[in-house]
Amino acid sequence: MDTDANSTKKGGTYYFGYKGHIGVDAGSKLIRKIAFTPAAPHDSTVLEDLVSEDERSLFGDKAYDRDSLKQMARDDGWYYGILDKGKRK
């Protein structure tokens, strides 16, 4: 048994194992960074591992949304294409 893997529950279904996270160059479609985590940690915990720091844009689903990252993108002049999380009110 793999003692490093763990489980997570999504939509009533349990998943056991690992998740792969991939940083891809949008223009060339080349994989630039990869990270693997056990199933349970939230996807946003690996964002820094996927960024190469020479990007001019960043895209992702709402799991990666961070106000501090959005402000940094505005300050540095690159496109922030991560979906916003829903907020109450």
Secondary structure, DSSP 4 states (H G I P E B T S, - for coil): --SS-EEEEETTEEEEEEEEEEEE-TTT--EEEEEEEESSS-GGGGHHHH--S--SEEEE-GGG--HHHHHHHHHHT-EEEEPPPP---
